[in-house]
Amino acid sequence: MVRRLLYLSGLAIFAVIIFHAAGLGFIAMFSWAHRYADAASADPTGSLSYWLLRAEEQITVFAIPAFMFISGFFVAFATGRAQRTLAWSSVSARIKNLLIPYTLWTLVLFALAFVQGRRPGLLGYAQMYLTGSVSPAYYYVPLLIQLYLLAPFLIPAARKKPITLLVITGLIQLAVMVSYYPLLLGAQNPQLIALGQLVPKWLFITRIFAFSSGIVAGFHLSALKAFLDKYRTGLIVATVALIPIGMIEWELMARRSTEWLAHRETFVDVLYSAAFILAILAVSQATLPFARSLETLGSRTY
């Protein structure tokens, strides 16, 4: 199981790079279209390039949930069977390993912003550091730190009442998702728009279910393996089928919106991510492409 998780982690590393690259492709396609004489008058929506970028985004959307699941699993692994919960010394060590490179690169981006004339003041710098808003991708570090801080409290529940923990954290994450669906569906009501922007990506409740699921999986491996053995084929079929369904869902929402939609996970995205993660774990006996290289890469994930 550990080797398959490392393989999944390696896949997620590549996936998150491709996901962000696809986002930059959309920026070039729409925001920079005026720079290309042959494209200035044409709407790229529906073109082959457009659908290829959408497919890249949909296929790779599993990356962050996978990282959260894997982090939760290895929290359970680090706790072991003898300890009641994860020691705070282990929590602080993991957070320190996150903060050192995060702080370094945040300072680099602060310096670049300063040179460009963007100087938000002391409170502004503090807010960007604490929320990761200095760069769109940096929210991940404050998010993961919050989940590590919660881990000692989640572990006892994951051991004794795993179903209860999954239900509660699932409902929390579902409520967050419901809050921004009106925005995705093109709501014009100011209150509904504000509701959709209420919960930022860096707040722990946006990913608490995936992290908790990893902890539960780590403590209940025999039950997980039985589930995977029983539903292996169904998980693989669901993974493949949910890719075009997710693309269609997002396209319908994008066409209802009057503005460009910043990516947020949808119901189909969550189902696809769960199916993808479990499908990779379910084929533990199969020889997957680039297994050794991806496992090595996965062991070095940030």
Order of alpha helices (4+ residues) and beta strands (2+ residues): alpha-alpha-alpha-alpha-alpha-alpha-alpha-alpha-alpha-alpha-alpha-alpha
